[in-house]
Amino acid sequence: MAIGTGVGAAETPSVTAGPTMREKRARRLRIPRSAKVLIGLGMLVFFVLLAAIGPLVAPYDPSASLSSTNGVPQPPSAAHWLGTTQTQQDLLSQLLVGGRSTMLVAVMAGLVATALSVIIGVTSGYVGGLVDDLLSVLINIGLVLPALPLLIVMTGFLPKDANPSDLLIGLIISVTGWAWGARVLRVQTLSLRSQDFVRSARIIGERSWRIIGFEILPRLVPIIASSPRWRP
């Protein structure tokens, strides 16, 4: 006797294959399609390459005086594409040679200022209490101090015969550029500290450094990336 398949017979569940390793890698390495992002990346790559190869392709010595007509800057010409300074130094050569130092100072100042603002601002907003009061006073002092006079005073303490390196100049600039970012991060951390996911992490016994590193900091990445590192 033939046995027919009933309505209630068990059906084999269909298995949906997950994304392969190649698809995951392609998704991870996907290039953004936004025109603004692509233009920004292109400009960044251009200036980094210019700073890297600038001293090798500079047409003149940037500190050499190329003419006897001192005090009269020369306009752009075939010999000097960007003209000359009042002391007849080639501006294009100065731009190509000085780009590496400028890039290094900017990167150093940005990294140190960002690290200080994250450490001080997030710690102040999360810990609270007396620590918050003391760090808030430090942030307010950093906000009210004039940046340019402070840089001049700090540079004046260097030996007169010393030639400060780019890293030292970047460190000096970063001292005056962290306070504003720390103020913004403190306010955002105060808001996140009262959220349910932070309270749940505290209840289950997570340590403070783990809550800050894995619960709060990932949500502050857009603010950290867009926060200004310099104020007039």
C-alpha positions, -999 to +999 in steps of 0.1 A: +000+000+000+014+033-010+018+058+017+011+094+006+026+125+020+003+141+045-002+178+050+013+176+085+044+158+074+076+172+085+094+194+060+131+198+058+140+234+068+159+253+042+193+264+053+204+299+043+241+301+038+257+330+056+280+355+040+313+340+028+347+352+039+352+370+006+319+389+009+328+400+045+362+412+033+347+431+004+322+447+027+349+457+051+371+472+024+342+490+006+352+524-005+328+552+005+308+566-024+302+600-010+317+628-032+327+648-001+345+618+014+363+610-018+374+646-024+386+648+012+406+616+009+421+627-023+432+660-008+447+642+022+466+618+000+479+647-022+492+667+007+508+636+024+526+627-009+536+664-013+551+664+022+569+631+016+586+639-017+587+677-014+623+681-003+634+658-032+617+678-060+622+714-046+639+734-075+659+757-052+674+759-017+645+774+003+669+795+024+690+808-004+687+844-017+684+841-055+686+878-064+702+911-053+669+930-054+662+927-017+630+942-003+611+937-036+593+904-039+592+890-074+559+879-090+552+844-102+572+836-133+586+806-153+617+806-129+597+810-097+562+796-101+549+811-068+572+841-068+598+850-041+598+866-007+613+900+002+646+883+007+644+866-028+637+831-015+617+808-037+582+803-023+576+770-041+607+755-026+598+768+009+563+752+005+577+719-007+604+716+020+583+730+048+553+708+042+568+678+059+575+698+092+540+713+090+524+679+086+544+664+114+536+693+138+499+691+129+496+653+134+516+654+167+495+683+181+463+666+170+471+632+185+483+645+218+455+670+222+429+644+213+444+619+238+443+646+266+408+657+258+395+621+258+413+611+290+404+642+310+369+648+295+356+612+298+371+606+332+356+638+345+321+630+332+321+594+342+336+594+377+319+626+389+322+639+425+354+655+436+373+642+406+348+659+383+352+692+402+390+692+400+391+683+363+364+708+355+385+735+371+415+723+350+394+724+318+381+759+326+416+771+332+427+757+298+397+774+282+403+809+295+441+810+290+450+828+258+466+803+234+491+825+215+506+843+245+509+810+263+527+794+233+552+824+233+558+820+270+564+783+268+587+787+239+607+813+258+617+787+284+636+768+258+674+774+256+682+802+232+708+781+214+684+752+210+667+743+178+633+728+189+622+698+169+589+694+152+577+669+178+585+694+206+566+722+188+537+698+184+537+690+221+537+727+230+508+734+207+488+704+220+490+718+256+468+747+245+444+727+222+428+700+244+405+720+267+376+726+243+374+689+232+375+678+269+346+701+277+324+687+250+333+651+258+326+657+295+291+669+287+284+639+264+297+614+290+275+629+317+245+622+293+256+586+285+264+578+322+227+578+330+217+556+301+203+521+308+231+502+291+256+518+314+235+510+345+231+474+334+269+471+330+274+484+365+248+460+379+264+430+364+298+440+379+317+454+349+347+474+358+348+512+352+376+510+326+357+484+307+325+504+307+344+535+295+363+516+268+336+493+254+303+511+262+310+549+262+340+555+240+325+538+209+295+562+211+318+592+213+339+584+182+319+608+159+323+636+184+360+629+189+366+629+152+347+662+145+357+681+177+380+711+169+415+709+183+424+746+182+408+778+193+419+814+187 
